[in-house]
Amino acid sequence: MAGVVTRTLHGMGGFTLVELTTVLVLVGVLSVVATSRLVPASSFEANDLSRALLAAGHLAQRTALARTDGTTTMEVAAGAGSVRISVGFDDGASSLLLSDVELDARGLGLAVSAGGLAGAIGAGDTLRLEYAGNGDLAAGALNAVTGSVASGVALGWQGEGPFELCVAATGYAHEGSCT
């Protein structure tokens, strides 16, 4: 068969596995950088605050159930652009700080509502919740003003949308409203 042309694959180029992997890694890095620039930090701060408040509420209730010989407290203190959430236990002889977390909370607008106890938690304000030995909420105070906790304590704040957390009268903390 004279005149038949044969082609080989030696002249055709393609991508190697190393080149494809390198491109995928670069696209991944660029997407992480672009996402961090496009998503506002306040949405992360609002989620962090939600998780920290929820964890502190659960810790306070579990501690109150386990240690009936004293007072378990959860405090939410606002500073200039930050929120400090702490859980403590005091049996009269000694006091323990079980958890203490400070979060960046600029522009989140933290507010509380519990019966007659309602309002914004601004810089210098402290919300204090006390738990009874059975894990229920026993008392609540915003600074020196006490309020009824019979229907629970609602906390709300802004971020990339409204956030709500409820510490029910039974002491159980959950996301959402108290109704």
URQUI-V542395 format. One record per helix or strand. SS is the DSSP state (h for helix, s for strand). FROM is the first residue (numbers start at 1). LEN is the number of residues. If there is no record, write none. Layout:
SS|FROM|LEN, SS|FROM|LEN
This chain:
h|9|3, h|17|22, h|41|26, s|71|8, s|82|9, s|95|10, s|111|4, s|117|4, s|126|6, s|137|6, s|145|3, s|153|5, s|163|5, s|173|3
